[in-house]
Amino acid sequence: MSGVMTYLLIALAVLLPVPYMLQLPGPVFNTLGDYQGKPMISVSGAQTYPTSGEIDMLTVAVSGGPGRDTYASQALGALLHGKETVVPTEAYYPLETTREQVAESNSVEMTSSQDVAVAAAMEQLDKPYSVSLLVDEVTPGAPADGQLRSGDRILSVNGTSLKSDPEAATKMSRTVRDSDSVDLVVSRDGKDVNLTLTPGTVDGRKAIGITMKQDFEFPVDVTFNVDGIGGPSAGTMFALAIVDELTPGAMTGGKHVAGTGEITPSGQVGPIGGARQKVAAATAKGAKLFLSPAGNCAEVIAAADQSKITVARIDTLDDAQNAVEGFAAGDTSALKTCPAGETTNEKGKQ
C-alpha cells in the first residue's frame, strides 16, 4: 500500500502546475526577406537599393506564464537537458497579469520598437526627423487626473524644452522623479497650456500618473509586416535592415547574420531576455555572425557554439553596422568581443 501511495505522490508532484516559465528558441525571421508572402520591411519615399543575405531577428518561445500552466515534470525535464531556461513567472509578470495583458503589452512594445528603429536608422544616416511626446493615458485619481488629457503634446518640463527630443520620455520621467513640483507646457487644441503638478505615489512610485508615447514624423515611410510577433528586442535588426535598404550595396555581402537588442532613437543598444535561446536559434538556422548586446555577452558566449558562429559585441547601431560590413568583407579583426563578466540587467524583454 505504501508503495502505491509513493507512486501516487510522485505522479501528483510531476503533474502539479508550478509558478515557472520555460524559455526555448522561437521562430527566426529574416528582416530582409518576406513574412507570410509580403516583405517584412518596406521602405518608400526615398531611393532604395537591392540587397541580399540575411539579417535575422530572433524570438523566444515561452511555455507557461499568465494563463498557461507549467508542470513540475516540464520544469524538471528542462533543467536536466539544458535546452530551455526555467524562470520564476513572478520575475516577469505580477501575479494578477492575464494572458491578454501580456499579448497587448508585447504588441505595444513591438509597435514602439518599430518607430524607435526607424528613428535610429535616420540618426545613423543623418536624415532629419521630428518627434513629439504625447500623453497617452491618465491614471484616475492621480495628480494628472483632471489636469492632463490623452493627446496633450508635452512641450517642456520645468523649463526644459522637449520639442523634437528623442530622449524626451526619459527626461520627463527623470524630472518628475527628482522634483517636488512639475511645471509643464502642453499643446492642446492648438493652444499652449501651462500647468503645475505635484507628484504623488502612483502604483508604488513617485509619479504624476500618466503614460506617454512618442509621435514621430520621418522623411521616409517604413511599413512593417510583423503581425503576431511581439516584444521590443527586434529594434536593432530592424534598424540595420532599414539602413541596408537605404544605402547602396548589400550590407551583409550576401552572408547570414543574426542578432538581437533593444535600441534607442540615438542608436544605443540595450540587453534583452532570452539571449541563450536566441543564439541557439540563430546557430540552428545557419547564421555565421551573432550580434550581442554588451549586457548579454556572458550568457551568449556561454551558450554559443563558437566553432559554428562568431559573436560580436555591440553597444550601438554603428557598432552593429561596422560588424556586419567587416564580416561581409571577410575581416573579423575589428569586431568587438564580449568581455568576461558582462551580464544582462533586463528581464523579460523578448
N, C-alpha and C positions, 0 to 999 in steps of 0.2 A: 504493500500500500504506500509506504514512504517513497519507494522508487517511482511510482506513478505520480505522486504529488510533486516530486522533484522535477520530473519531465514537464508536468503542467506548469509549474512555476517558471521553468526555463522558457517554455513556449510563450507564456504570457509576457515575460520580460522582453523577448525579442520582437513581439508584436505590438508592444505598447508604444504609442506616439511619444516622441521626446522633443524638447524645445530647441532643436538644432536644424540647421540647413546644410545641404550638401552643395558645394560649388564644383562644377565639372566643365570641361571645354564645351563651348557652344558653337553655333554656326559661324562661318567665316565669309566675309563679303568683300569683293574687290571694288573699291571706290571708283576705279577707272572703268569698270565694266557695267553689266546690266543686272537688274534685280527684277524678277517677275516680268521679264520681257521689255523693260524700259531702262534707260540709263540711270544708274544710281544717282549721279550728279550731272545736271545740265546747266551750262553757263551760257548766257546770252547778253546782248548789249555791249559786247566788246569783241575784238578779234580773238578767236580761239585757235588752237593748233592741235593737230593729231598727236596722239601719244600711244604708248604701248607698255607692256609689262603689267605688273600688279602692285597696287598699294592697298593691302588688305586691312580692313577694320575687323576687330575681333570681339566676340561676345562671350559671356559666361552663362551657362545654363544653371538654373537653381532648382534643386529638389527640396521641397518643404517651404517653410516660411508662412506668412499670413494666409490662412485659408487652405493650406495644404499640409498634410501630416508627413513627418519623417519618423520612421520606426527605428527602434533600437538596433534591429538587425542590419538596417541600411547604414546607420552610423558606424556600427562596429565593422562592417564589411569595408566601408570607405577608409577607416583607419588602418585596416590590415593591408589592403593592396595599394594604398597611397595615391591613387589617381585623382581622388576628389579631396577637397578641403572641407572639414567639418567645423562649422562656426555656430556660436550661440545665436539664435534668432534675435534675442534682445539687443545684441551688439549692433544690429542693423535697423530694427524696427521696434517701436514701442508695442507693448502687449496688445493694445486696442486697435492696432493697424489692421485694416482689411485688405483683401487681395485687390479689390477695386482701387483702393487708395494707392497701393504700390504701382499698379498699372498706370494710373493717372500721373503719379509723380515721375515715373520713368519716361512717359510721353512728354511731359513738360520739360524735363531735363534734356531730352533729345532735341526738342524744338529749340531750346535755348542754346544748346551746343552748336546747332547749325548756324544761327546768327553770329555767334561768337567766332566760329570757324571762318566765316566769310570776312568778319572784321579783321581777324588775324592775318588772313591771306591778303587783304587790302593793305594792311600795315607792311607786310613783307614785300609787297610790290610797289609801295609808295603811292598808292591810289587813295585820294581823299574820300572820306565818307563822314556822315554825321550820325550822332546818336543822342537820344534824349532819355531821361529817366522818368518813368511814369509810375504813378500809384496804381497798383493792380487791385488789391483788396484792402479793406479797412476792418480791423477786428472790432466787433461790437463791444462797447464798454471800455475800450482802450482810450488813451489820451487823444488819439487822432480821430476818434468817432465824433462826427458832427463838425469836424474841422476840415479834414481832407476828404476827397471823393475819388472814387475809381476814375482814372483817366486824367487826373491832375498831372501836369508836367512840372517836375521839380527843377527850378532854375538855379536856386542857390540854397546853401545851408550855412547859417552863421557867417554870412558874408562871403563864403567861398563859392565861386561860380561852378556849376555842374554842367554847363552847356557844352555839348559835344565832347564830353569826357568819358572815354570808355571804362574808366575805373570809378564812375560816379556812384554806383551802388555801394562799393566798398567804402568810399569816403563818407557817404551818407550814414552807413551803419556805424562806422567808427566815431563819427561826430556825435551821434545820438548816444552811443555807449559812454563817451567821455564827457558829456555835457549835462549840466543841471537844467539848462533851458535851451531850446532849439528854435532859432528864428529861420523861417522858411519863406521863400518867394516861389509861388507856383503860378503857372499859366492855366487859366480856367476860362473857357468860353471866350477866348481872345483877349482876356484881361489879366494883368498881373495882380495877384492877391498875396498880401503879407500876413503871415500867421506866426504866432509864438506858442509853442507847446512845451509842456513839462513832461519828460519821460517818466514812465512808471514801470511797474513789474508786469510783464505780459508773458505768459507761459514760462514763468520762472526766470526771466532775464530782463534786463533793463532795455526798454524799447518804447516806441510811441504807438505801436500796433498797426503797422502796415506791411504788406508785401509789395515788392517793387518788380518792375520789368523794364527791359531796355527796348527802345524803339529805334531801329537802325534804318538809315537811308543810304543805300550803296550805289556806286556808279555802274554796277552790273547786276543782272538778275540771275540768281542761283536757285535752281529747283532741286530738291532732294526727294528721292523716291525710296523712303525708308519705313513705310508703314509696317507696324508690328515689331519694330526694333526700338528699344528704349535705353535710357541712360546717357550720361554725358561724356563717356570716355572715348568716343569716336572723333572728338573735335580735332585732334592733331592730324589724323589721317584725312579727314575732310579738308582741312586747310591745305595740306600737301597736294591733294588731288586738284583743288581749285587753282593753286599756283601752277601746277603742271599744265593744266588746260589753257592757262593764260600766258604761257611762255613757250617760245619755240623749242622743239625737240622733246624727246621723251626723257623725263627726269630720271626714270629708272634704267634707261638704256635697254629696255625690254626685260629686265630682271624682275625677280619676285621678292617683294618687300612686304613686311607686315609690321604692325606696331600698335601702340595704344598711348593714351594720355589725355587728360582734360587740358583745355587750353584757355588762355585769357585773350581778350582783344589785343593786348600788346604782344602776344606771342609767347608768353611764359607757359611752360608745360608742367602740369601737376600730376601727382601719383593717383592711382586708381585701385580698385579692388579686383581680385581675381587674376592677378598678373601671372601666377603659376599656371593657371588653366589656359591663359591666352598664349603663352609661349609654347605650350604643348600643342594647342590647336594650330598655331602658325607653322610649327615644325611638321606636323602631320599633313598639312596642306601643301607643303613643299617650299615654303618661304626660306630664303637664304640669309636675309638680314632682318633682325628684330630691333625695333626702336623702343627703348625702355625709358620711361621717366626716371630721373635720378632716384626718387624716393622708392622706386620698386626694384632697384638694382639687385639687392641681395637676394630677394625672392626669385627674380628672373634667372640670375646666374646659378642659383641652387637647382632650379628646375630645368634649365636648358641643356639640351644635348649639343655641346659646342662643337662636336665633330660634324654636325649637320646644319647648324645655324649660327651666324655671327651676331653678337649682341652689341649694340651701340647705345651709350647713354645720351639722352637728350634733355637739355634744360630749357631750350627754346625752339621755336619753329625754325629759326635759322640753323640751329644745330641739326635738326631733322633733315632739312633740305640739303645741307652740306654732306651729311652722312649718306644720303641716298645718291647724290651726284658722285661722291667719291667712290662709293661701292660700284656704281654703274661703270665708272671709268677703270675699275679694277684696282683702285688704290684704297687700301684699308688702313694705311699708316696714320691718317689724321683722325680716325674715328675716336671719339671719346669712349673710354672704357668705364665699367662700373667699379667704383672703389668699394672695398670691403666695408661692411658695417652699415651701409645705407639701408634703411627700412621704410616701408610705406607709413605715412601718417594719415591716410584717408581710409575710411571704412565704407564699404557698401557701394561705392561708385563703380558701376559696371560699364 
